[in-house]
Amino acid sequence: MFLTETAKERIVKAIKDAELNTSGEVKVHIEETCPTEDPIERAKQVFQYLLLDRTAQRNGVLFYLAYGSHKFAILGDEGIDKVVPVNFWEGIRDSMRQYFLQEDFAGGLQTGIREAGNQLKKFFPYHQDDINEISDDISTDPIP
């Protein structure tokens, strides 16, 4: 097993905490190997498969990790990419990489999720009538 149950719980809690402040939808998908050379291309496939491109405000975010391939990507939907600064995802990626280099994958994901949530609340603040459009659970099912 790649992550302990405690680590998974910490990641899901980070997602829930982030979504308390933003209407953005955060999802984590973890698989052992990345079937494509470019993790961004794989993240795009996973993004669509998990229907993150179907949120009402087009504000879904995917944290993709292929731990065995040592690859990861962060992908935001078009609603987010229209409003965030150019280097938005790179800063979060660099923060996460520091944890991943120490093989603290849960810590890296938590950090990235927290940073994304803090930034997204500026552009997509939480409203009382917001609904959770995407499950907060970590996705690990095989995706074609």
C-alpha positions in Angstrom: 0.0 0.0 0.0 1.4 3.4 -1.1 -0.2 5.6 1.6 -1.2 4.7 5.1 -4.8 5.2 6.1 -3.7 8.0 8.3 -2.0 9.7 5.4 -5.1 9.3 3.2 -7.2 10.8 6.0 -4.9 13.8 6.2 -5.1 14.4 2.5 -8.9 14.1 2.4 -9.1 16.5 5.4 -6.9 19.0 3.5 -9.4 18.8 0.5 -12.4 19.3 2.8 -10.6 22.2 4.6 -9.7 23.8 1.3 -13.3 23.5 0.0 -14.6 25.3 3.1 -13.1 28.5 1.7 -13.7 28.1 -2.0 -16.3 26.9 -4.4 -13.5 25.2 -6.3 -13.5 21.4 -6.5 -10.3 19.6 -5.5 -9.5 16.0 -6.5 -6.5 13.8 -5.9 -5.7 10.9 -8.2 -2.9 8.5 -7.4 -1.6 5.7 -9.5 1.7 3.8 -9.6 2.8 4.4 -13.1 2.1 7.2 -15.6 1.2 5.5 -18.9 2.3 8.6 -20.9 5.6 10.4 -21.1 4.1 13.7 -20.1 2.3 13.7 -16.7 0.2 16.8 -17.9 -1.2 14.7 -20.7 -2.1 11.9 -18.3 -3.6 14.5 -15.9 -5.8 15.8 -18.7 -7.1 12.2 -19.4 -7.8 11.7 -15.7 -9.4 15.1 -15.4 -11.9 14.3 -18.0 -12.5 10.8 -16.8 -13.3 12.1 -13.3 -15.6 14.7 -14.8 -13.7 17.6 -13.3 -14.4 19.5 -16.5 -18.1 19.4 -15.7 -18.3 21.7 -12.6 -20.7 24.6 -12.8 -18.0 27.3 -12.6 -15.3 25.2 -14.4 -13.2 25.4 -11.3 -12.0 21.9 -10.8 -8.4 21.1 -9.8 -6.7 17.8 -10.1 -3.6 16.8 -8.2 -2.2 13.9 -10.2 0.6 11.7 -8.7 2.2 8.6 -10.3 4.5 7.6 -7.4 6.3 4.8 -9.1 7.1 6.9 -12.2 8.1 9.9 -10.0 5.8 12.2 -11.9 3.1 14.5 -10.8 1.0 17.3 -12.3 -1.5 19.9 -11.1 -4.3 20.8 -13.6 -6.9 23.4 -13.2 -10.0 23.8 -15.4 -10.5 26.7 -17.8 -12.5 28.8 -15.3 -9.5 28.9 -13.0 -6.9 29.3 -15.6 -8.7 32.4 -17.0 -8.3 34.3 -13.6 -5.1 33.1 -11.9 -1.7 34.6 -12.4 0.6 33.0 -15.1 2.9 31.2 -12.6 0.0 30.1 -10.3 0.5 26.3 -10.7 4.3 26.4 -10.9 4.6 27.9 -7.4 2.4 25.2 -5.9 4.2 22.6 -7.8 7.6 23.8 -6.5 6.3 23.7 -2.9 5.0 20.1 -3.4 8.3 19.0 -5.0 10.2 19.7 -1.8 8.1 17.2 0.1 8.2 14.6 -2.7 12.0 14.7 -2.9 11.9 13.6 0.8 9.2 10.9 -0.2 6.7 12.7 2.0 3.9 12.4 -0.6 1.0 13.0 1.9 2.8 16.2 3.1 3.3 17.4 -0.4 -0.3 16.8 -1.4 -1.5 18.5 1.7 0.7 21.5 1.1 -0.4 21.8 -2.6 -4.1 21.5 -1.7 -3.8 24.0 1.1 -2.0 26.5 -1.1 -4.4 26.0 -4.0 -7.4 26.5 -1.6 -6.0 29.6 -0.1 -5.4 31.1 -3.6 -8.7 29.9 -5.1 -10.8 31.6 -2.3 -9.7 34.9 -3.8 -11.2 34.0 -7.2 -13.9 31.5 -6.3 -15.0 32.3 -2.7 -17.3 29.8 -0.9 -21.0 30.6 -0.9 -23.6 29.1 1.4 -25.5 27.5 -1.4 -22.4 25.8 -2.8 -22.7 22.1 -3.3 -19.9 19.6 -3.3 -19.9 18.6 -7.0 -16.9 16.2 -6.8 -16.2 13.5 -4.2 -13.4 14.5 -1.8 -12.1 10.9 -1.7 -8.8 10.0 -3.2 -9.1 8.4 -6.6 -7.0 5.3 -7.1 -9.2 3.3 -9.5 -7.6 2.3 -12.8 -8.4 4.8 -15.4 -8.2 3.9 -19.1 
